[in-house]
Amino acid sequence: MTIHAYAESTSCLQGGALRFHLARASRAPLRGSVLVEDVATDLAVLDGEFTGPLWTLEVSPGWRSSLYRAIFSAGEESSEVYFVVRAARPRSPILLSIPFPTWQAYNRAGIPGESVYWTEQPTRAARVSFDRPGGGPPPERWEEGMIRWLGPAGYDADYCSALDLHSGRELLSGYRLLMINGHDEYWSAGMRDSVEEFVRRGGNMAVFSGNTCWWQFRLEDEGRTMVCYRDAVADPMAAMDPALTTVEWSSAPVNRPENGLTGVSFRRGAGTWGPYMRLMHEESYTVRFPGHWVFEGTKLGEGDTFGKGAIGYETDACDFVEEDGVPVATGRDGTPPSFVILATADLRHWHRYGQGGMATMGVFGLGAGTVFTASTVNWGNTLHDPVVDRITRNVLDRLSVRADGWETIGAADEIRALTVFDSLLYGATPDGSLLTREVSGQNLRWRPAGTAPALVALATPREATAVHPIGLYGLTADDRLVYRDPEHGWITLADGPGGGVGLGMVNGELFAAAAEGLWLLDPETSAWSLVEAGSGAVALTAMNGRLYVADADDRIRTRLPVATPAGWTDLCDAGGCTVLTGHAGTLIGTARDRPLLRRANLLKKAAPTP
């Protein structure tokens, strides 16, 4: 290739202009043809000519937001330049980022002084310019499968360059879901800050990528120079602002593991390179949480394998341990405690081919937003697999809208009463067993914790009072109020209100939902008084100084815990739950033949009902 071309930016707006620079190694005239194609469809959108070292593309307002390539040809010579056309205003809830920094990092890999690769070669460059040819997709084209799948699958996403995220707060504010795709290895501090803020404020992120956010880089020369020393000793920034040192995000002196953004890291992941890259096509994921919404419609069961070939040559993972056959993230590597492992791939045998480790697909909450990660490079290129297709649709469909529904956190069990005590979830079964498990989004197994006297409701005070010590309080099927004394087991405190279905404790006071309505226990006389008739409750709990009921119309309603009638505020659907408890701003519920569910976003849906 003796004709060379590059663009002055990796993206431009619809209706804007983008200037290209051209050069030729020979003395032949600098003129020829230019063809601009939409990469997602291979459709040509412009066929023109260039003359001289500069050519300006006038982008029509009608061009759709996508990844494009301009092909400059002169005789038998040609040069490709990739760029994104951004939407002038958001027209989709989904924004797909194209990893131009990673493409540029690999540009001219192995040529001394021309690339930041290879990693440990002393002749690698610390600074590379976007003002040069190249910096397009790698030969494996990790990003291409997803780009070509989105439109035909019915998703009309908007596009941006990853560099647009560097100062991307305003850009991201117009979208519900940010998609990271393929191999998005290089992130600037500005990119990471913008994306983390977006998610914490309620945006969502879907990471169909591996080796994600592994290296930190800086931008200089008005964003046209990419700086990545890969070494704190060589980087002068280490002495001036250590947080911006261009090393691995998890390394000193940055010490900001990418797990905090993605939930996972290549540090625990695996890689197979060079002649061994083909081995990735032999690997599959194993399902670890089949009841999760990510697997809805796949018909997969626990232990089933899926996605052969989707693993890719590099994967990300979190540190985890097995508890009763369930993987549980430890958080020792910076993974947030809310991270839920959905599937795993054991790739420790890859230590012979590059790097042994795991792949952990998962999802977690970050602030008010949700992050899903496939943790693999090649996901988008296996979307012809029906299971990979279904999972991708589940993620996009849920996260491109406000994710405020119930989600499964455990398998269906015969649980008749629930409460949280000492950061543990307790459940009572019809056969008189008391069970416990961690309060977690992971599908943990219940463990025996003793017996329970035919409980129909459970409650726990936030703190002890002179009348009601800390412990488990319950209503029984034979209308008794009972208490579990840590030393002596269950004791009877008083009669129940009759036909009790729910129990809640607020500020040391006991409220019960029963057939006639809402009741309050007098601590002096141990007698129940009717606070409000006809609550319609099938379950009751208390949280953060409020009462919550699930009613017969499958709605969650709330009111203040006062001893007089008060209006109930309708919040959201009850998810079919007839058993309810609350903990740390989240409702947890279940019903007969229903899984264990939770809901964190308790959105007000209607005005208070009289």
Number of C-alpha atoms within 10 A of each C-alpha: 9 13 21 21 24 23 23 15 18 24 26 23 19 20 15 15 13 18 14 17 17 21 18 17 10 9 7 8 11 17 19 16 15 20 16 21 19 22 19 18 15 12 11 14 13 14 12 11 14 17 12 12 14 14 17 12 15 13 18 14 14 9 15 18 25 23 26 23 19 24 17 23 19 19 9 8 13 17 20 21 20 23 25 26 27 25 24 15 11 18 14 17 18 26 27 22 21 29 24 23 24 22 18 24 26 19 23 17 17 17 14 15 16 19 23 28 21 17 14 10 11 10 16 20 23 20 19 19 19 21 16 17 21 20 24 20 20 15 6 9 14 22 24 18 19 21 23 17 18 16 13 11 10 9 15 17 22 25 25 29 22 24 22 19 21 20 16 20 18 11 18 23 15 16 20 22 31 28 20 22 28 28 28 27 19 25 26 24 19 20 20 19 17 19 23 21 18 27 23 15 14 19 28 30 30 24 25 25 29 34 27 31 27 23 23 26 25 21 19 11 8 6 13 16 15 21 22 25 24 21 17 20 11 12 19 14 16 19 12 10 11 16 18 20 31 29 23 24 26 20 16 15 18 19 14 15 21 26 25 16 23 29 33 34 31 26 22 19 27 31 26 22 15 9 8 14 15 13 16 21 15 12 18 22 22 23 21 24 27 23 23 19 17 22 21 14 11 16 10 18 14 12 14 14 17 19 21 17 20 25 30 31 24 27 34 31 33 32 20 18 12 10 10 11 10 17 22 21 25 16 17 11 21 21 24 21 16 16 27 25 26 27 23 21 21 17 21 15 13 20 13 11 16 17 21 18 23 26 30 32 29 25 25 21 21 25 14 15 22 20 23 25 26 29 34 30 26 31 28 27 23 19 21 12 14 13 18 21 18 17 19 20 18 17 20 22 13 16 24 21 15 15 20 14 17 21 20 23 23 23 19 16 16 16 27 23 31 31 30 25 18 11 13 14 19 26 27 27 20 16 14 14 17 23 20 21 18 17 16 18 22 24 25 21 16 18 14 13 14 12 17 22 21 21 30 26 30 31 31 28 24 20 13 13 12 6 9 18 16 18 18 19 27 32 30 23 18 15 17 21 23 22 23 17 14 10 6 7 11 17 14 14 13 17 16 23 26 18 18 29 25 31 33 32 26 22 15 19 16 22 29 29 30 25 16 17 18 27 23 25 20 13 13 7 8 14 14 20 14 19 19 16 14 11 19 17 27 21 28 32 31 30 19 12 12 16 22 27 30 28 20 16 12 17 17 27 26 21 18 17 22 13 15 11 15 16 13 19 19 21 19 21 19 24 20 19 25 25 29 32 30 24 20 10 12 14 22 26 29 28 20 15 11 19 22 24 23 25 20 19 17 17 13 14 12 10 11 15 10 8
